[in-house]
Amino acid sequence: MTPIEERGYIIPAFNVGDIDYVDCARTLAKTLLQHHPQARICLLTNDATAADNNLFAYTHVVENINRANPYANDWLVFHYTPFRQTIKLEADMIAASAVDHWWTLFEHRDVVISQGCRTFYDRPGTSRLYRQIFDNNNLPDLYNAITYWRLSKTAQDFFGLVKQIFSEWASYKTMLKFPEEIPSTDVVYAMAAHILGPEQVTL
């Protein structure tokens, strides 16, 4: 869609199972607004009752989604963001402190996907139990939970690849050792980054 505002956050929250991701998104939005009362937040959901004008500046309801693998709807964030610069946040998180410094860090790049992780004590995470597919396939260690993009060809190409990999997973998974039967967003992002060049989408 055509950008309406310069920058803001988008939270995808598709309810297809037992977890109420819209409720998670409300909690995340509350914590963001606690630190940044002027933050502009867009909710992307399949729940027509989810709008909350006190929390979300925009609510986009998409009813025709992939219910078999909710992760496969992730590419929709690029098409539904009302912002020229967007930070996507996964719904099941909270903002424990101010995050507005992210904009200064990211704003000169077209796409930035977080990579690696740190513990609660701000030390590099060392467990690889859930990251073996990345190690086995030499994929960049990406975490889609925090993803920035500005309206650009790079972002369009990246999210186009994300959509393609999800929709053609039967073919793409043959490129991997020990692939997932149902692809996670982190793995798909990592494959798209590998194809485009990790230096294009990471710091």
Backbone hydrogen bonds, N-H to C=O, Kabsch-Sander energy under -0.5 kcal/mol:
donor,donor_aa,acceptor,acceptor_aa,energy
4,I,82,P,-3.5
5,E,82,P,-2.2
8,G,85,Q,-1.7
9,Y,40,R,-2.8
10,I,87,I,-2.1
11,I,42,C,-2.7
13,A,44,L,-3.3
15,N,13,A,-0.6
16,V,14,F,-0.8
21,Y,19,I,-1.3
24,C,20,D,-1.6
25,A,21,Y,-2.6
26,R,22,V,-2.1
27,T,23,D,-1.9
28,L,24,C,-2.5
29,A,25,A,-2.8
30,K,26,R,-2.4
31,T,27,T,-2.0
32,L,28,L,-2.5
33,L,29,A,-2.7
34,Q,30,K,-1.6
35,H,31,T,-1.2
36,H,32,L,-2.5
39,A,36,H,-2.3
41,I,39,A,-0.6
42,C,9,Y,-3.0
43,L,58,Y,-2.6
44,L,11,I,-2.3
45,T,43,L,-0.5
45,T,60,H,-2.6
46,N,13,A,-0.7
48,A,46,N,-0.7
50,A,47,D,-1.7
55,L,52,D,-1.8
56,F,52,D,-3.3
57,A,41,I,-1.8
57,A,55,L,-0.5
58,Y,41,I,-1.6
60,H,43,L,-2.9
61,V,59,T,-0.5
62,V,45,T,-3.1
62,V,60,H,-0.6
63,E,61,V,-0.6
65,I,63,E,-1.6
67,R,65,I,-0.9
72,A,69,N,-2.0
73,N,70,P,-1.8
74,D,71,Y,-2.2
76,L,73,N,-1.9
77,V,74,D,-2.0
78,F,75,W,-1.2
79,H,75,W,-0.7
80,Y,76,L,-1.8
81,T,77,V,-1.3
84,R,5,E,-1.9
85,Q,6,E,-2.7
86,T,149,W,-3.0
87,I,8,G,-1.9
88,K,86,T,-0.5
88,K,147,T,-3.5
89,L,10,I,-2.2
90,E,145,A,-1.3
91,A,12,P,-0.6
93,M,91,A,-1.4
96,A,94,I,-0.9
102,W,99,V,-2.1
103,W,100,D,-1.1
104,T,100,D,-0.6
105,L,101,H,-1.8
106,F,102,W,-2.6
107,E,103,W,-2.5
109,R,106,F,-2.7
111,V,200,Q,-0.5
112,V,148,Y,-2.5
113,I,201,V,-2.4
114,S,143,Y,-0.6
114,S,146,I,-2.0
116,G,141,D,-2.7
119,T,123,R,-3.2
122,D,119,T,-2.3
125,G,117,C,-3.1
131,R,128,R,-1.6
134,F,131,R,-0.7
135,D,131,R,-1.8
136,N,132,Q,-3.2
137,N,133,I,-1.0
138,N,135,D,-0.8
139,L,134,F,-2.3
142,L,140,P,-2.1
143,Y,114,S,-3.0
146,I,143,Y,-1.0
147,T,88,K,-1.9
148,Y,112,V,-3.2
149,W,86,T,-2.2
150,R,110,D,-2.4
151,L,84,R,-2.2
156,Q,152,S,-2.1
157,D,153,K,-3.0
158,F,154,T,-2.6
159,F,155,A,-2.6
160,G,156,Q,-1.9
161,L,157,D,-2.1
162,V,158,F,-2.2
163,K,159,F,-2.3
164,Q,160,G,-2.2
165,I,161,L,-3.1
166,F,162,V,-2.1
167,S,163,K,-2.4
168,E,164,Q,-2.1
169,W,166,F,-1.1
171,S,168,E,-1.3
172,Y,168,E,-2.1
173,K,169,W,-2.9
174,T,171,S,-1.0
175,M,172,Y,-1.9
176,L,173,K,-1.4
188,V,184,S,-2.1
189,Y,185,T,-2.9
190,A,186,D,-2.3
191,M,187,V,-2.3
192,A,188,V,-2.6
193,A,189,Y,-2.7
194,H,190,A,-2.3
195,I,191,M,-2.1
196,L,192,A,-2.4
197,G,193,A,-2.6
200,Q,197,G,-2.6
201,V,197,G,-0.5
201,V,198,P,-1.2
202,T,198,P,-0.9
